[in-house]
Amino acid sequence: MKDSRKTRSAGPLTYRGDAIPATTTDQRLLESRGPADWVHTDPWRVLRIQSEFVEGFGLLSEVGHAVSVFGSARSKPGTPHYELSQEIGGKLATSGYTVITGGGPGLMEAANRGAQEAGGTSIGLGIELPFEQSLNDHIDIGVTFRYFFVRKTMFVKYSQAFVVLPGGFGTMDELFEAITLVQTGKVTRFPVVLVGSRFWKGLRDWIRDSLLEEGTISPDDPDLMHLTDDADEVVDIIRKSHVDLARREFEAGRVADEAADLQAAERASDS
Ligand SMILES: C/C(=C\CNc1ncnc2c1ncn2[C@@H]1O[C@H](COP(=O)(O)O)[C@@H](O)[C@H]1O)CO
């Protein structure tokens, strides 16, 4: 027999008779303005962190093959490193790679600028900092993160390679995070290319003379980083590794559309 009591739906829920709440969910949402201190609690932060992942994945998941370029926020236009970063951004773009940077000034801006001027896609993953700062003017797609660790996940997840130009603590942090992920096998798919042999020589020597000597790294570990001064070589290293990876994946039968990926990588390598 049909239930003749009054009925109320609340989303997927159905209430009948005395079970019907006095107010609707919307009414409660719109009317209540209780204490606001809960927005500064960790459970709320977890939701904000989650929403940053959602925004980042949503924005970047349809971006094609990409390379992240890191380097000093302080280098000025017209300096040799700025020009080299701009050239690298341009060459990556003409080779079909989207260029991703931290979206800030200096060598990030230079790489975005090079990519944009070459007609490629230029992405900036900015970070909220204690001082006022906006994304640089050479970005086609940008997002600003609250949390460094969420932003770092985006660089690694959506890049085919890391290119690291001279920089300060921020750049070192990005370099060593990438190298640690490669060393520990958390990522297997990308080369880390250091650009600027004069700048990086001291670090390379220290890695060999101190870390290797002390046995705190393995003999092969110094080779996890490529070193060059040449924009064309940066692109060559990345393409070769991309083709090798696509071939390995294809041979392992891992991804259904890897054949198309391999062809694309080989085409890029031939161009
Ligand atoms: C110092 C100034 C602005 C800083 N603005 C930044 N915006 C975006 N990303 C940044 C910024 N500063 C550091 N980063 C990240 O670290 C790397 C550069 O840091 P470094 O210490 O300068 O080497 C860079 O790759 C970013 O991802 C005002 O000019």
The ligand as a Tripos MOL2 file, in Angstrom:
@<TRIPOS>MOLECULE
LIG
   29    31     1     0     0
SMALL
NO_CHARGES

@<TRIPOS>ATOM
      1 C1         62.8790   36.2460   -4.4140 C.3       1 LIG1
      2 C2         61.7210   36.8030   -5.1320 C.2       1 LIG1
      3 C3         60.6180   36.1140   -5.4480 C.2       1 LIG1
      4 C4         60.4350   34.6690   -5.1110 C.3       1 LIG1
      5 N1         59.3290   34.1550   -5.8380 N.pl3     1 LIG1
      6 C5         59.1540   32.8760   -6.1850 C.ar      1 LIG1
      7 N2         58.0820   32.5650   -6.9600 N.ar      1 LIG1
      8 C6         57.9040   31.3050   -7.3600 C.ar      1 LIG1
      9 N3         58.7460   30.3030   -7.0560 N.ar      1 LIG1
     10 C7         59.7920   30.5940   -6.2820 C.ar      1 LIG1
     11 C8         60.0380   31.8700   -5.7960 C.ar      1 LIG1
     12 N4         61.1400   31.8500   -5.0480 N.ar      1 LIG1
     13 C9         61.5950   30.5860   -5.0630 C.ar      1 LIG1
     14 N5         60.8000   29.8170   -5.8260 N.ar      1 LIG1
     15 C10        61.0040   28.3770   -6.1290 C.3       1 LIG1
     16 O1         62.3480   28.0310   -5.8380 O.3       1 LIG1
     17 C11        63.1710   28.1430   -6.9930 C.3       1 LIG1
     18 C12        63.9880   29.4220   -6.9650 C.3       1 LIG1
     19 O2         64.4650   29.6480   -5.6730 O.3       1 LIG1
     20 P1         65.9020   30.3410   -5.4920 P.3       1 LIG1
     21 O3         66.1060   30.3430   -4.0110 O.co2     1 LIG1
     22 O4         65.8110   31.6940   -6.0860 O.co2     1 LIG1
     23 O5         66.8550   29.4410   -6.1960 O.co2     1 LIG1
     24 C13        62.2670   28.2300   -8.1990 C.3       1 LIG1
     25 O6         62.5350   27.1840   -9.1240 O.3       1 LIG1
     26 C14        60.8470   28.1730   -7.6350 C.3       1 LIG1
     27 O7         60.1630   26.9900   -7.9130 O.3       1 LIG1
     28 C15        61.7650   38.2350   -5.5010 C.3       1 LIG1
     29 O8         62.4780   38.4320   -6.6530 O.3       1 LIG1
@<TRIPOS>BOND
     1     1     2 1
     2     2     3 2
     3     2    28 1
     4     3     4 1
     5     4     5 1
     6     5     6 1
     7     6     7 ar
     8     6    11 ar
     9     7     8 ar
    10     8     9 ar
    11     9    10 ar
    12    10    11 ar
    13    10    14 ar
    14    11    12 ar
    15    12    13 ar
    16    13    14 ar
    17    14    15 1
    18    15    16 1
    19    15    26 1
    20    16    17 1
    21    17    18 1
    22    17    24 1
    23    18    19 1
    24    19    20 1
    25    20    21 2
    26    20    22 1
    27    20    23 1
    28    24    25 1
    29    24    26 1
    30    26    27 1
    31    28    29 1
@<TRIPOS>SUBSTRUCTURE
     1 LIG1         1 GROUP 0 **** ****
